[in-house]
Amino acid sequence: MGTSLASVGGFCVGHHEVCDHQRLCGQGYCFSASLPPYLATAAHEALAILGSSRGQQLAAQVRHTAAALRQQLDGTPGLVVSGAKGSSKESSSSAESPVLHLQLTPTLVAAAGS
């Protein structure tokens, strides 16, 4: 409940081997305990907000903003926006999702490393 309602989470930046290792091997350390009370309270409040008419307005605004951001980022040289129309990873992310999966192209990664 904590991660799905954004009351807990994180990200990993680095070479794909390091990120894969952290993502695959770190779960036992990150999720072995129950949700702390403050995160349970935050998740409970998020559900209360989403259930209100104001929450529905906010959710619609987030979807609209995410779609606008996705449109702006689509076609950026060196960047793959998963889920963008015409992307080779079009099915990996819903067009309405506020979660954007951004990936640097191998060419850009190679150029940055040299």
C-alpha positions in Angstrom: 0.0 0.0 0.0 2.9 2.4 0.7 4.4 2.2 -2.7 1.2 2.2 -4.7 0.1 5.4 -3.0 3.5 7.0 -3.1 4.0 7.3 0.6 7.3 5.3 0.3 9.6 4.6 -2.6 12.8 5.5 -4.3 14.9 5.3 -7.4 18.2 4.0 -8.5 20.6 5.7 -10.9 23.7 4.1 -12.4 24.9 1.5 -14.8 22.2 -1.0 -15.6 24.1 -3.9 -13.9 24.1 -2.0 -10.6 20.5 -0.9 -10.9 19.4 -4.4 -11.8 21.3 -5.8 -8.8 19.8 -3.3 -6.5 16.3 -3.8 -7.8 16.5 -7.6 -7.7 18.5 -8.2 -4.5 17.4 -5.2 -2.4 13.8 -6.2 -2.0 14.5 -8.4 1.0 16.0 -5.4 2.8 13.5 -2.8 1.7 10.2 -4.7 2.2 10.9 -7.2 4.9 9.2 -5.1 7.6 5.6 -4.0 7.9 4.6 -0.6 6.8 5.5 2.1 9.5 2.5 3.8 11.1 3.3 7.2 9.5 3.3 5.6 6.0 0.0 3.8 6.7 -1.5 7.1 7.8 -0.2 8.8 4.6 -1.7 6.0 2.5 -5.0 6.2 4.3 -5.2 9.9 3.8 -4.3 9.5 0.1 -7.3 7.1 -0.3 -9.5 9.6 1.5 -8.4 12.4 -0.8 -8.8 10.3 -4.0 -12.3 9.4 -2.9 -13.4 13.1 -2.7 -14.5 15.2 -5.6 -11.4 17.4 -5.1 -9.3 14.2 -5.4 -11.0 13.3 -8.6 -10.2 16.8 -10.0 -6.6 16.4 -8.9 -6.3 13.0 -10.5 -7.7 14.3 -13.8 -5.2 17.2 -13.6 -2.3 14.8 -13.0 -3.4 12.6 -16.0 -3.6 15.7 -18.2 -0.2 17.0 -17.1 1.4 13.6 -17.6 0.0 13.4 -21.1 1.4 16.9 -21.9 4.8 16.0 -20.5 4.8 12.7 -22.4 4.0 14.6 -25.6 6.7 17.2 -25.0 9.4 14.5 -24.3 8.4 12.3 -27.2 10.8 12.8 -30.0 13.6 14.2 -27.8 16.9 13.1 -29.3 18.6 10.5 -27.2 15.6 9.8 -25.1 13.1 6.9 -25.3 9.7 7.5 -23.6 8.2 4.1 -23.0 4.6 4.1 -23.7 4.8 7.0 -26.2 3.0 6.5 -29.5 5.3 5.0 -32.0 7.8 4.0 -29.3 9.1 0.4 -29.6 8.0 0.1 -26.0 4.6 1.5 -26.5 2.7 -1.2 -24.5 4.9 -0.9 -21.4 3.1 2.2 -20.0 -0.4 3.5 -20.2 -0.8 6.9 -21.9 -2.9 8.0 -18.9 -0.3 6.9 -16.4 1.6 9.7 -14.5 4.5 7.3 -14.3 6.9 7.9 -17.2 9.6 5.4 -18.0 12.5 7.4 -19.5 15.5 5.6 -21.1 18.6 7.0 -22.7 19.5 5.6 -26.0 22.7 3.5 -26.2 24.2 6.1 -28.6 23.7 8.9 -26.0 25.0 6.7 -23.2 28.1 5.9 -25.2 28.7 9.5 -26.1 28.3 10.6 -22.4 30.8 7.9 -21.3 33.6 9.0 -23.7 
